[in-house]
Amino acid sequence: MPVTNHQVSERAFLHRLYADEYFPDRVLDKGKAILLSLCERIEAERPADLSALYGLTEFATEQFNLLEAEFEAAGSGIETVAREEIGEDFWFVATAYGFPDADPEELIAAREW
């Protein structure tokens, strides 16, 4: 199901990471797909409150946890710059779908990176 939110469809997810050769595009593409999948789930499930949104972001964060091994295998990793960029994109998604009061740390609370 394609994303219908105009803000999201115009967003260049992980754009700062794509600009840095340290982060392999093929792994970033998977991260971008995780974020887009999160958006699709939000549109399909329409979470009624922050608790429901956090449930969806927890699943997406766990997918990023699994992606860490692929970053490491490529000689990269989810370090400070990547953590910040991923966290900003999660917060962008929350605000784009009407949750401006979402706690940026709670959105990615399940992170292992």
C-alpha positions, 0 to 999 in steps of 0.5 A: 500500500503506497503512503498517502501522507503528502509530507511523508511522500516528499521526505528524503528519509536518512538523507544525511546518512546517504550523503556519508560514504561510511553508511552503505546505501544498500543497508540504508535502503532497508532502513528507509523501507522500515520507515516507510513500512511504519508509515504504511502501518500508521495509515492502515491502523490509524493509532488512536493515541500515543500508546498505540503509536509507540507500539508501532514504532517499537516494532520498527525500532526492533527492525532497526536493531536487526539491521545493525548486524548488516551495518557492522558486516559492511564496516559501518554501524548505527553510531551517534550520527545515525542514531540522531538521524534515525530518531529525527525521522521517527519523530518526523513520522510521528508529527506528520501523522498528528502526534506532535507531543510524541516523546522522541526517546519513547518513539525509539525506546526499544533501540539497542544502538 
